[in-house]
Amino acid sequence: MAAKEQPIDKYSRELDAEVRHAVHDNSAAGTDKRREILWGDYPAPDALRHVAGQLKQHVVENLDRYLEQAEDSLRKRGVQVHWAADGEAANRAVLDILRARGAKRLVKAKSMVSEETELADYLAKNGVDCLETDLGEFIVQVDGDHPSHIVKPIIHKNRRQIARTFEREGLGDYNDDPEVITRRARVYLRKKYFEADAGLTGANFVVADSGRIVLVTNEGNSRFCLAPTPVHIAMVGIEKLVPRDADLPLMLNLLARSATGQRLTVYTEFISGRRAAEQPDGPEEMHVIFLDNGRSEVLASDCRSILRCIRCGACLNVCPVYRQASGHAYRSVYPGPVGAVLSPLLAGKRFPELADLPKASSLCGACNEVCPVDIPIPDLLLRLRDRAKREGIASPGTPPMGLWASMATSPGLWRAALGAGKAMDLIPKSWIPVGAFQAWHASRDLPPWGGGRFRRWLKRRRAEQAATKEPS
């Protein structure tokens, strides 16, 4: 009987060709830009990645101490700190803050954790108008869609689709010129900023010893969210800490180059609390909500190094599986290699629903090579695969590996398999007798056979060495 196809394979197979090309081409371009600028600016960028990885791992291993320090530093700056065990608690905290001010309109900068908690939908159900102001997030919101990338939410859309969306929403006649699209969005959003009662952001980093919140954007929308509104709410994952301000140059240089191929993002903001008395604009009140939502469980696992992630998206851009499947195939806020690790872990008791994601990888190692904080993603994927096997979670579409293990540990069987390997190129997929292999091979192409050369070379080499060796 044929094995059941994995969800991500099925999604990839049925993906619209236009979407696939958009995701593939944009991802590849991002990888090329990252390599060009990172290796052009630094003689040994891998050394920087290793240092950044050690720094973030230090934070992960001492998270309790740094969270306590960050809370103390923020309170000294007049910031109100809230703790949320899960997404529901975080959303409720936002709603309580808004209701205390009588706020009905919220403008929101890009924030992955608010996507994680489905904040916009929650607020809409409770009578609050929550508007995304990042251009990509705004487009997926009005389309009733979801982001397909951590940094580029609309990587799966092209300008013609966006132009049709704007025409449908009454933002102007059809025009797919990117400058026109951007200008129309600015005109529409500018009015919304001044009408809003509160602004919400995430945080790229929170500095434990100074209490500063760091935001990096390329559109400036986070500044517009904060300048005219009386309340600033920052929703932050508990892992987003760095110990000192002195750590920021390393992290910011790696983040920008890895995320968008820039030396520094257009807007890098250091927020030190609510508006001071001498400042003409800015929020009168500031709140920071630290969100756990499963991160403590991740911290207690053997996959805790995934909490180093600074959400740059470089691993998505380089991943061959992500390029073919797109972010929606991962059925989670966090797609790509980082999502294949983080999403099942954050799912908690729902781990079985996403247990197939760690198999959505070729284990080529490219994700680790581009990660600015040197997360060993392939190792973590293998640990989660092992966990799924130990917990007896089905792995649909995966060929049985017992035969492979026997062959790989027997020299005689291995040589026989090498001899027969070339014939595999000639066997049609429909002739494969085992259902599991059929399901697996249906969506994959094996590389052309190229084996057998090393053994011939080694045999010839040994013969040459024996012939030239002088008798004792």
C-alpha positions in Angstrom: 0.0 0.0 0.0 1.3 3.4 -0.9 2.5 5.6 2.1 0.7 8.8 2.9 2.3 11.9 1.4 3.8 14.4 3.8 1.8 17.7 4.1 4.7 19.8 3.0 5.4 17.6 0.0 1.7 17.8 -1.1 1.7 21.6 -0.6 4.9 22.0 -2.7 3.6 19.7 -5.5 0.3 21.7 -5.8 1.9 25.2 -5.4 1.1 27.7 -8.1 4.1 28.1 -10.5 3.9 31.9 -10.3 4.2 31.7 -6.5 7.1 29.2 -6.7 9.0 31.4 -9.0 8.5 34.5 -6.8 9.7 32.7 -3.7 12.6 31.0 -5.4 13.9 34.1 -7.2 13.5 36.4 -4.2 15.2 33.9 -1.8 18.1 33.3 -4.1 18.6 37.1 -4.6 18.7 37.5 -0.8 21.3 34.8 -0.4 23.5 36.4 -3.1 23.2 39.9 -1.5 24.1 38.6 1.9 27.2 36.8 0.7 28.4 39.7 -1.4 28.2 42.3 1.4 29.2 40.1 4.4 32.2 38.6 2.7 33.1 41.9 1.0 33.1 43.9 4.3 34.7 41.4 6.7 37.8 39.2 6.1 36.5 36.4 8.4 32.7 36.7 8.9 32.5 33.2 10.2 34.5 34.3 13.2 31.9 37.0 13.9 29.1 34.5 13.6 30.8 32.2 16.1 31.2 35.1 18.6 27.6 36.2 18.1 26.5 32.6 18.6 28.4 32.3 21.9 27.0 35.6 23.1 23.4 34.5 22.4 24.0 31.1 23.9 25.3 32.7 27.0 22.0 34.7 27.2 20.0 31.5 26.7 21.9 29.7 29.4 21.5 32.6 31.8 18.0 33.8 30.7 16.5 34.0 34.2 19.2 36.4 35.4 19.0 38.6 32.3 15.2 38.8 32.4 15.3 40.0 36.0 17.9 42.6 35.1 16.0 43.7 32.1 12.8 44.1 34.1 14.6 46.2 36.7 16.2 48.4 34.0 12.9 49.0 32.2 11.1 49.9 35.4 13.7 52.4 36.2 13.0 54.1 32.9 9.3 54.3 33.7 8.3 51.3 31.6 5.5 49.1 32.9 6.5 45.4 32.5 4.1 42.6 32.0 4.7 38.8 31.9 2.6 36.5 29.7 2.8 32.7 30.0 1.1 32.1 26.7 -0.4 33.9 23.7 -3.8 34.3 25.3 -2.3 36.0 28.3 -0.3 38.4 26.0 -3.3 39.3 23.9 -5.4 39.9 27.1 -2.6 42.2 28.5 -2.7 44.3 25.3 -6.5 44.5 25.5 -6.4 45.5 29.1 -3.9 48.3 28.5 -6.1 49.6 25.6 -9.3 49.5 27.6 -7.7 51.3 30.5 -7.0 54.2 28.1 -10.3 53.9 26.3 -8.3 53.1 23.1 -10.2 51.7 20.1 -7.6 52.1 17.3 -4.2 50.5 17.3 -1.5 50.8 14.7 1.0 48.0 14.6 4.6 47.7 13.4 6.0 44.3 12.2 6.1 41.8 15.1 6.5 38.1 14.8 5.3 37.4 18.3 2.0 39.2 17.6 1.6 36.9 14.6 2.3 34.0 16.9 -0.5 35.0 19.3 -2.9 36.1 16.5 -3.2 39.5 18.2 -4.9 41.3 15.3 -7.8 38.8 15.1 -8.2 38.8 18.9 -8.4 42.5 19.1 -10.9 42.7 16.2 -13.2 40.3 18.0 -13.0 42.6 21.0 -13.9 45.8 19.2 -10.4 47.2 18.6 -9.3 48.2 15.1 -5.8 46.8 14.7 -4.0 47.9 11.5 -0.7 46.5 10.2 1.5 49.3 9.0 4.5 47.4 7.5 3.7 47.4 3.8 4.0 43.6 3.4 2.0 42.9 6.6 -0.6 45.4 5.5 -1.1 43.6 2.2 -1.4 40.2 3.7 -3.9 41.6 6.3 -6.2 43.1 3.7 -5.9 39.9 1.6 -6.8 37.8 4.6 -3.5 36.0 4.1 -0.5 35.1 6.2 3.2 36.1 5.9 5.3 33.6 3.9 8.7 34.8 5.2 10.1 36.1 8.5 11.5 39.3 7.0 9.6 39.6 3.6 6.0 38.8 4.4 4.8 39.0 0.7 7.7 37.2 -0.9 5.1 34.9 -2.4 3.3 37.8 -4.1 4.2 39.8 -7.2 3.4 43.4 -8.0 0.4 42.5 -10.3 -1.3 40.7 -7.4 -0.7 43.6 -5.1 -2.0 46.1 -7.7 -5.2 44.0 -7.9 -5.5 44.0 -4.1 -5.1 47.8 -4.0 -7.7 48.2 -6.7 -10.2 46.0 -4.8 -9.6 47.9 -1.6 -10.3 51.2 -3.2 -6.7 52.6 -3.0 -6.7 53.5 -6.7 -7.1 52.2 -10.2 -5.0 49.2 -11.2 -1.3 50.2 -11.4 1.5 47.7 -10.8 4.3 50.3 -10.6 6.1 49.6 -7.3 6.5 53.4 -6.6 2.8 54.0 -7.1 1.9 51.1 -4.9 4.2 52.3 -2.1 3.0 55.9 -2.4 -0.7 54.9 -2.2 0.0 52.8 0.9 1.8 55.8 2.5 -1.1 58.1 1.8 -3.6 55.6 3.3 -1.5 54.8 6.4 -0.5 58.3 7.2 -4.0 59.3 8.2 -4.4 56.1 10.3 -1.3 57.0 12.3 -2.8 60.2 13.5 -6.2 58.6 14.2 -4.7 55.8 16.3 -4.9 55.7 20.1 -1.9 53.4 20.6 1.0 51.9 18.8 2.4 48.4 19.1 5.8 47.1 18.1 8.0 44.1 18.7 11.7 44.3 19.5 14.7 43.0 17.8 16.8 43.3 21.0 16.2 44.3 24.6 19.4 45.4 26.4 19.4 43.9 29.9 21.7 46.4 31.6 20.3 49.6 30.1 16.7 48.8 29.5 16.8 50.0 25.9 14.6 48.5 23.2 16.1 48.2 19.7 13.9 48.3 16.6 15.3 47.9 13.0 13.1 48.7 10.0 13.4 49.9 6.5 10.1 51.7 6.1 10.0 54.0 9.2 6.5 52.8 10.0 7.5 52.0 13.6 8.4 55.7 14.2 5.0 56.7 12.8 3.3 54.2 15.1 5.0 55.8 18.1 5.3 59.6 17.4 1.6 60.6 17.4 0.2 58.0 19.8 -0.1 58.3 23.6 0.6 54.6 24.3 3.5 52.4 23.2 3.1 48.6 23.7 6.1 46.3 22.9 5.4 42.6 22.7 8.7 40.7 23.0 9.7 37.1 23.2 11.7 36.4 26.4 14.7 35.3 24.3 15.3 38.7 22.7 17.9 39.9 25.2 21.5 40.9 24.9 23.5 41.7 28.0 25.0 45.2 27.2 24.7 48.1 24.8 28.3 47.2 23.8 26.9 43.9 22.2 24.7 45.8 19.8 27.2 46.7 17.1 28.1 43.0 16.5 24.4 41.9 16.4 23.1 44.8 14.3 25.9 44.5 11.7 25.2 40.7 11.3 21.4 41.1 11.4 21.2 43.7 8.6 23.6 41.9 6.3 22.0 38.5 6.9 18.4 39.7 6.6 18.4 42.2 3.7 22.0 42.5 2.5 22.4 46.0 4.0 25.2 47.3 6.1 22.6 48.8 8.4 18.8 49.0 8.1 17.4 52.4 7.1 15.9 53.0 10.6 17.6 51.7 13.7 15.9 53.0 16.8 17.0 52.9 20.4 14.0 53.4 22.6 14.7 54.4 26.2 11.2 54.6 27.6 8.3 56.9 27.4 8.5 60.5 26.1 10.5 62.8 28.3 9.1 66.1 29.5 11.2 68.1 27.0 10.3 66.0 24.0 7.5 67.4 21.8 6.2 64.0 20.6 6.0 60.4 21.6 4.0 58.1 23.9 3.2 59.2 27.4 3.0 55.6 28.5 5.1 52.6 27.6 4.5 48.9 28.3 6.7 45.9 27.6 5.0 42.4 27.5 7.5 39.6 27.8 6.0 36.5 26.2 6.9 32.9 27.1 4.4 30.8 25.0 6.4 27.6 25.2 9.9 29.1 25.2 10.6 27.8 28.8 9.9 24.3 27.5 12.3 24.8 24.7 14.9 26.2 27.2 14.6 22.9 29.1 15.1 20.8 26.0 18.2 19.7 24.1 17.2 22.1 21.3 17.6 25.3 23.4 20.1 26.8 21.0 17.2 27.6 18.6 16.4 30.4 21.0 19.5 32.2 19.8 17.6 33.1 16.6 17.4 36.8 15.8 14.8 36.4 13.0 17.0 37.4 10.0 15.5 34.9 7.6 18.8 33.9 6.0 18.2 30.2 6.6 14.9 30.5 4.7 16.6 32.2 1.7 19.2 29.6 1.3 17.1 26.5 2.0 16.2 24.4 -1.2 13.1 23.0 0.5 11.7 26.5 1.4 12.5 27.8 -2.1 10.3 25.1 -3.6 7.5 24.9 -1.0 7.1 28.6 0.2 6.4 29.6 3.8 2.8 28.6 3.8 3.7 24.9 3.5 5.1 25.0 7.0 1.6 25.7 8.5 3.2 27.9 11.1 4.2 31.5 11.8 7.9 30.5 11.5 8.7 28.8 8.2 11.9 27.5 6.8 14.7 25.7 8.7 14.2 27.8 11.8 10.5 27.1 11.7 11.1 23.4 11.2 12.8 23.4 14.6 11.0 26.1 16.5 7.4 25.5 15.4 7.1 21.9 16.6 8.8 22.8 19.9 6.5 25.8 20.6 3.5 23.6 19.7 3.9 21.8 23.0 1.2 19.1 23.2 0.4 19.7 19.6 3.9 18.5 18.6 2.6 15.6 16.6 0.7 18.0 14.2 4.0 19.5 13.1 6.3 16.6 13.6 6.8 16.2 9.9 8.5 19.6 9.6 11.9 18.4 10.8 11.9 16.1 7.8 11.4 19.1 5.5 15.2 19.4 5.0 17.9 18.0 2.9 20.3 18.3 5.8 22.7 20.1 3.4 23.9 22.3 6.3 23.5 25.6 4.3 21.2 26.9 7.0 23.9 26.7 9.6 26.5 28.2 7.3 24.5 31.4 6.8 23.1 31.7 10.4 24.4 34.9 11.9 24.3 33.4 15.4 25.7 30.0 14.3 22.7 27.8 15.3 23.4 24.1 14.5 20.0 23.7 12.8 20.8 20.4 11.1 21.7 18.8 14.4 18.5 20.1 16.0 16.4 18.7 13.1 18.0 15.3 13.7 17.2 15.5 17.4 13.5 16.3 16.6 13.4 13.5 14.1 14.7 11.2 16.8 12.1 12.5 19.3 9.3 11.8 16.8 10.6 8.2 16.3 10.9 7.6 20.0 7.4 8.9 20.6 6.0 6.7 17.9 4.8 9.6 15.8 4.1 8.4 12.2 6.5 9.6 9.5 4.4 9.4 6.3 6.3 9.1 3.1 9.6 8.2 4.7 11.3 5.1 3.3 12.4 2.5 5.8 16.0 2.9 6.8 16.7 -0.5 8.2 17.8 -1.9 4.7 20.1 1.2 4.2 21.7 0.6 7.6 22.4 -3.0 6.9 23.9 -2.2 3.5 26.0 0.7 4.8 27.6 -1.4 7.5 28.4 -4.4 5.2 31.3 -3.9 2.8 30.0 -6.8 0.6 26.5 -5.4 0.3 27.8 -1.9 -0.2 30.0 -3.0 -3.2 27.0 -4.9 -4.7 24.8 -1.8 -4.3 27.5 0.4 -6.0 27.6 -2.0 -8.9 23.8 -1.9 -9.3 23.5 1.8 -8.7 24.0 2.9 -12.3 20.9 0.9 -13.3 18.7 3.0 -11.0 18.9 5.8 -13.5 17.0 3.7 -16.0 14.2 2.5 -13.7 10.9 4.4 -14.1 9.4 5.7 -10.8 6.3 3.7 -11.4 8.3 0.4 -11.3 9.5 1.0 -7.7 7.7 -1.8 -5.8 7.7 -0.4 -2.3 4.9 2.1 -1.6 7.0 4.2 0.8 9.7 4.6 -1.8 7.2 5.5 -4.5 5.7 8.3 -2.3 9.1 9.6 -1.4 10.6 9.4 -4.9 7.4 10.9 -6.5 8.4 14.4 -5.4 12.2 14.1 -5.6 14.7 13.6 -8.4 17.8 11.6 -7.5 21.1 13.0 -8.8 22.7 11.3 -11.8 24.7 8.2 -10.8 28.4 9.0 -10.4 29.8 6.3 -8.2 32.5 3.7 -8.6 35.3 6.1 -9.6 36.9 6.3 -6.2 37.4 2.6 -5.8 39.0 2.3 -9.2 41.3 5.3 -8.5 42.3 3.8 -5.1 43.1 0.4 -6.6 45.2 1.9 -9.3 47.0 4.1 -6.8 47.9 1.2 -4.6 49.2 -0.7 -7.6 51.4 2.2 -8.6 52.7 2.5 -5.1 53.5 -1.2 -4.9 55.3 -1.1 -8.3 57.6 1.8 -7.3 58.4 0.6 -3.8 62.0 -0.6 -3.5 62.5 -4.2 -2.2 63.8 -4.3 1.4 
